[in-house]
Each structure stands twice: as C-alpha cells, then as structure tokens.
C-alpha cells in the first residue's frame, strides 16, 4: 500500500470547525493537519454567496500552497455555498464538505421527519432538505435558523440557564415538533449535543458531523492509498484575527491539549 504524509487542510469561518479537526485527530492520529479559521470575517452565516466563495477560494489557495493533500470544509455555510465552486476551481485536490456525509447517514435510517438547525445562510440555501429529498423524497425535512447559538457557545454560555432559555425558544418551535432526528447543521453545535438530547428526553436522534465526516475522509483516503503512516503527526492552527477570547475558547472545541493559535493575514482589508 502507498502512503501520503502530506497534511490534511481544514477550514472554517472561525473556531467551531475545530470540532471537525478533533474528529479527524481522534480517528486518524497519524495524519498531520493544518487548520485555518477565518475569524476576521466571521460569521459566514450572514454573508452573501459570492463573499463566502471568495473567502473560501482564498483559504483553499493558502492550504494548497502549504502542500495539503486534501481539504475539509469544516463549515456548513461554506459547504453549502462554496463546495461546488471549489471542486471546479481545484479539480486535482480532494475536497470534502460537512453536509454530504451527514445526509448519507440520514438516508440510511428509516425515519419520516428530520429537523435541521443551522445558521441563516445554511437554512436559506435549503441544502439539507434538497439533498435528502434527492435521495429519499419520502423523508420530510424541516429547518430552523438558530443564529444565537454560535455566540452563545463561543462565549461559554452553554449547559446553563442562558442556554436552556435559548434552546427552549428555538426547539419549541412548531416546525421542530414530532421529529425523528435532528441535524446539527453547524460545527459549533456538537458542544451542545447532549444538552439538546436532554431537551428531547433522548427520544430524538441527534446527528452531528465530526465523527461522520472523519469516517468519510478516512474511508476515501484509504481507498485512494493516501493515508499517512507518519509516527509524528504535526498540527498547525491558524486564524485570521487573533484575540484573547478566541484563544480562551479554542480548547473547548478540541481535545488536543497543546493547541496554539497563530495569526496569519490572507487579506489586507475586510
């Protein structure tokens, strides 16, 4: 079997995509990784499609220049709005999104109604409902934008009174009643997966992306003989605007204890 010890590139609009990096590290400890969080421009959820695509192209160029063998779009908004553009612009690079593996997981199960919570841009794109309908028209998909969850999580207000109130306001919405599964359509949301599960008395299957995406990437790299056999994986974490709050928050998104964020400017202006 052949091996490829080049790093995997991962990018997000901020630090929430570290949950995806964490899933990859847990499943593939031999893989080196380069993470880029575009904190200068977050959130992507309220940006236009063209803007998200422009930022995504810039970041992908950066990761390719750093010799990444594959790139994971660890952001639902960028996955929805920029994945197809990136595939066309960089046809020789393996590019993965966080939506298709989750949809594949949903359609494997016998369910009748699936809920989706995500940023405004992801919900507006209707990407989950369209993809699920393409594979199984009998599954009803209902969606709700939940924009307060990202700042709530980043400020550390989860698993407490504040998060209980916000989650109750969102999850009690009539659209999310009588669902069989709930897709967490934002890479921040795995941090509140258990809290959401408790809201539904653990009677609704909560689907998040880190483990699902990691399995997809592993399977594809394995079949392509592109896994690493390195015994010393290297992890580099970059963000476009370094602040104390991001440094303080980063450790909540990933189990890797030695995380150090480094600032690198890819753009001269916002």
C-alpha positions in Angstrom: 0.0 0.0 0.0 1.1 3.5 -0.8 1.1 6.3 1.8 1.0 10.1 1.6 2.3 12.0 4.6 1.2 15.5 3.4 -1.2 17.2 5.8 -4.9 17.5 5.6 -6.2 21.1 5.4 -9.3 22.1 7.3 -11.0 25.5 7.3 -14.0 27.2 8.9 -15.3 30.8 9.4 -14.0 30.6 12.9 -13.0 28.1 15.6 -16.1 26.0 15.5 -14.5 23.8 12.8 -12.1 22.6 15.5 -14.8 20.0 16.3 -14.2 18.6 12.8 -10.4 18.7 13.4 -11.0 16.9 16.7 -13.0 14.1 14.9 -10.2 13.7 12.4 -7.5 13.6 15.0 -9.4 11.0 17.1 -9.9 8.7 14.1 -6.6 9.3 12.3 -3.8 10.1 14.8 -1.1 9.6 12.1 -2.4 12.5 10.0 -0.8 15.9 10.1 -3.2 18.8 9.8 -3.4 22.5 9.0 -6.4 24.4 10.3 -7.5 27.8 9.2 -10.3 29.8 10.9 -11.3 33.0 9.2 -12.1 34.9 12.4 -11.5 38.2 10.6 -14.7 37.6 8.7 -17.0 35.5 10.9 -19.8 34.7 10.9 -20.1 33.4 7.3 -23.8 32.8 8.1 -24.8 36.4 7.3 -22.6 36.8 4.2 -23.6 36.7 0.6 -22.8 33.6 -1.5 -20.2 35.5 -3.6 -18.4 36.7 -0.4 -18.3 33.3 1.2 -17.0 31.8 -2.1 -14.3 34.5 -2.4 -13.1 33.8 1.2 -13.2 30.0 0.7 -11.1 30.3 -2.5 -8.5 32.4 -0.7 -8.2 29.9 2.1 -8.1 26.9 -0.2 -5.2 28.6 -2.1 -3.4 29.0 1.2 -3.9 25.4 2.2 -2.8 24.1 -1.2 0.3 26.3 -1.1 1.1 24.6 2.2 1.1 21.2 0.5 -2.2 19.9 1.8 -3.2 16.6 0.1 -6.9 17.1 0.9 -9.2 19.9 2.2 -12.1 19.6 4.6 -14.6 22.5 4.5 -15.4 22.4 8.3 -18.2 24.9 7.9 -21.8 24.3 6.9 -22.3 27.7 5.3 -19.1 27.4 3.2 -20.0 23.8 2.4 -23.4 24.9 1.2 -22.3 28.0 -0.8 -18.7 27.2 -1.9 -18.2 23.5 -2.2 -19.2 23.2 -5.9 -17.1 26.3 -6.8 -14.0 24.9 -5.0 -14.4 21.5 -6.8 -14.5 23.2 -10.2 -11.6 25.6 -9.4 -9.4 22.9 -7.8 -10.2 19.7 -9.6 -7.0 18.0 -8.7 -7.4 18.3 -4.9 -9.7 16.1 -2.8 -12.2 18.4 -1.2 -14.8 17.3 1.4 -17.8 19.1 2.9 -19.6 18.5 6.1 -23.1 18.2 4.6 -23.0 15.2 2.2 -21.7 12.7 4.8 -24.4 13.7 7.2 -27.1 13.4 4.5 -25.8 9.9 3.7 -26.1 9.0 7.4 -29.7 10.2 7.5 -30.9 8.3 4.4 -29.5 5.1 5.8 -32.1 5.1 8.6 -35.9 4.6 8.4 -37.2 8.0 9.5 -40.2 10.1 8.4 -39.3 13.5 9.7 -35.9 15.2 10.1 -35.2 18.6 11.6 -32.2 20.9 10.8 -30.9 23.7 12.9 -28.1 25.9 11.5 -27.1 29.5 10.6 -29.4 31.7 8.5 -27.2 31.2 5.3 -27.3 27.4 5.6 -31.0 27.3 6.2 -31.6 29.8 3.4 -29.7 27.6 1.0 -32.1 24.7 1.8 -29.1 22.4 1.1 -30.0 19.6 3.6 -33.7 19.4 2.5 -32.8 19.4 -1.2 -30.1 16.7 -0.8 -32.2 14.5 1.4 -35.2 14.8 -1.0 -32.9 13.8 -3.9 -32.1 10.5 -2.2 -35.4 9.8 -0.4 -38.5 12.0 -1.2 -40.5 10.3 1.5 -38.5 12.0 4.3 -39.9 15.3 5.4 -37.2 17.8 6.3 -38.0 20.9 8.4 -35.4 23.6 9.0 -34.9 26.5 11.5 -32.3 29.2 11.6 -30.8 29.4 15.1 -28.3 32.4 14.9 -28.0 32.9 18.7 -26.4 29.5 19.3 -22.9 30.3 17.8 -22.3 33.4 20.0 -23.8 31.6 23.0 -21.3 28.7 22.6 -18.3 30.9 21.8 -19.0 33.0 24.9 -19.2 29.8 27.1 -22.9 30.2 27.9 -23.8 26.5 27.3 -25.0 24.0 29.8 -26.5 26.7 31.9 -29.6 28.9 32.4 -28.8 31.0 29.4 -28.5 28.1 27.0 -31.6 26.4 28.5 -33.7 29.5 27.7 -32.3 29.9 24.2 -32.6 26.3 23.3 -36.2 26.2 24.6 -37.1 29.2 22.5 -35.7 27.5 19.4 -36.6 23.8 19.9 -40.1 24.5 21.0 -40.8 26.0 17.5 -43.7 24.2 15.9 -41.6 23.2 12.9 -39.4 21.0 15.1 -42.1 19.0 16.7 -42.6 15.3 16.2 -39.2 14.9 14.5 -37.3 11.6 14.5 -33.8 13.0 14.0 -32.2 16.5 14.4 -29.3 17.5 12.3 -26.9 19.9 13.9 -26.1 22.0 10.8 -23.2 24.0 12.3 -19.9 22.7 13.6 -20.3 24.7 16.8 -23.3 22.7 17.8 -21.6 19.4 18.9 -20.7 21.2 22.1 -24.4 21.3 23.0 -25.4 17.9 21.6 -26.0 16.4 25.0 -28.0 19.4 26.1 -30.2 19.2 23.0 -30.6 15.5 23.6 -31.8 16.1 27.1 -34.3 18.6 25.8 -35.9 15.8 23.7 -35.6 13.4 26.6 -33.1 11.4 24.4 -36.0 10.3 22.2 -34.7 12.2 19.1 -31.5 11.1 17.5 -29.1 14.0 17.4 -26.8 13.9 14.3 -23.6 15.9 14.4 -20.8 16.0 11.8 -17.4 15.4 13.4 -17.4 11.6 13.6 -19.4 11.1 10.5 -17.1 13.4 8.4 -14.0 11.8 9.8 -15.2 8.4 8.8 -15.9 9.6 5.3 -12.5 11.2 4.9 -10.7 8.1 6.3 -12.6 5.8 4.0 -11.8 7.9 0.9 -8.1 8.4 1.7 -7.8 4.7 2.5 -9.3 3.6 -0.8 -7.1 6.2 -2.6 -3.9 4.9 -0.7 -3.4 8.4 0.6 -3.3 7.8 4.3 -0.3 8.8 6.3 2.0 6.3 8.1 3.9 9.1 10.0 4.5 8.4 13.7 4.9 12.1 14.4 1.8 14.0 13.3 2.1 17.8 13.2 -0.9 20.1 13.9 -0.8 23.8 12.9 -3.7 26.1 13.8 -4.1 29.5 12.1 -6.7 32.2 12.4 -7.0 35.5 10.5 -7.7 37.6 13.6 -6.2 36.5 16.9 -7.9 37.7 20.1 -7.8 36.6 23.7 -11.4 35.4 23.5 -10.6 33.0 20.6 -7.6 31.7 22.4 -9.7 31.1 25.6 -12.4 29.4 23.6 -10.4 27.2 21.3 -9.8 24.5 24.0 -13.5 23.9 24.4 -13.8 22.7 20.8 -11.0 20.1 20.7 -9.4 17.5 22.9 -5.9 18.2 21.7 -4.3 19.9 24.7 -1.4 21.7 23.1 -3.4 23.9 20.8 -1.8 27.2 20.0 -3.5 29.6 17.6 -1.3 31.6 15.2 -2.5 34.7 13.3 -1.9 34.9 9.6 -3.4 37.6 7.4 -4.6 36.4 4.0 -6.4 39.7 3.2 -5.3 43.3 3.6 -8.8 44.5 4.1 -12.1 43.1 5.4 
